[in-house]
């Protein structure tokens, strides 16, 4: 059975994948900021800021899953935090490439994360052939992918996953949306019409497994379901499922920009992203209905 090395393994997606792949019989280890070789999942140290990496992490590894990156919702987008968002993705991926290259490591495949933020604000449907936009997150994703693509020059197979909003009981979108609604302060953001392309964590794990097991599953894939929702629909559904009223007026866009700065852009843009390529590749979604997926995430939270 294959040995999988995950960067960003302690994050929302990495934690879910670690559990999922371990249950499937894979050996899983992590690259992280703190070494721990005695736990149930071995963690080897690396640090993109100092180009430090423990090459022992790659011993016997068949597939690397590259998820490292600071949360885009981790704080106000100051210049310093934007630099962290960028560097934690681009420089860590560069370090991964250089380590595989300089040590002639026999990694068969790299599965590298990206995000649907690659496409920027688009009400019309976008797919994997659509070029990146010019906004901050689009350029982060484009540079992130460009670093990952260097890995192909080493003869290593590469899959890039452009991940949408992840529905998980353990963090991210679901608890963050639920929190103000539970407190009675939930509200639709902006005009509420902005499209949200989403995926349940179980489907994301399933797509990663497909990338691990199928040699031809390479290149970029959008990790979203075929049925996007809107901010207004999502907010109202949260309130319904949580049994809470929505009594506040919509939060105006200008107020969000004042409070959140650049990060407000991500709350107000449209992400209408196609799932056709991954579906045509044979992936069968567990969740395609937003209400069903959200119920599952809230039930387990």
Helices and strands as residue ranges (DSSP letters): E 3-7, H 12-23, E 27-32, E 43-47, E 52-53, G 55-58, E 63-66, H 79-102, E 109-115, G 116-119, E 122-126, H 136-149, G 150-154, E 157-163, E 165-167, H 173-182, E 195-196, E 198-200, H 201-213, E 219-223, E 229-230, H 231-242, H 253-260, G 261-263, H 264-268, E 271-273, H 276-280, H 290-299
